[in-house]
Amino acid sequence: MSRRAHAVSLLLLLLCAIGCSAPAQNERREVASRRKAGGVSVVYLVRHAEKARVRDGDDDPPLSAKGRARARALEERLASVGLAAIYVTQYQRTGETAAPLASRLGLTPQELPATDSTRLVQILRERHRGAQVLVVGHSNTIPEILAVLGVGTSVSIEDQQYGDLFVVTLRDGEAACLSIEHVGE
């Protein structure tokens, strides 16, 4: 992670710690009870894991061995949060990133075009209000989705930057709150 990206991540974490917080392990019961009331949604966003070396003309490479390991780390991190749905794009690297977690939870990832961030957010707001959802996207789509969700801080993802887990907490009548974690090595 570049110094700038690291500094931005630290600043976001500090601001979020002051103003709001993403659900931590010991807060899950409280969040679950608020979810029943429909007031709190949590959207987890992650860029697909590392992809295999791209061959000429191949715009849809699978994950590399390192990427598959990161997908398993994502599975471990999110297995117990109570996900209601998983969304991926049409590219196999997003599906492969979500696959271990989806299999463990018995969820079928829903596929939406990578170019339709506005529609994705509309679906999240309409179908998953008060729920926790995972979105696996790309370095260029995650910042756009964060903006459409109402996150006020601009985020950029470097080409070789993997493993950032963007956690957006949405409470009725409040601004979106972003925290950033890291999964895998």
Summary of the structure (lengths in Angstrom):
residues: 185
radius of gyration: 15.6
end to end distance: 11.9
largest distance: 51.0
contacts: 578
relative contact order: 0.23
helix: 41%
strand: 21%
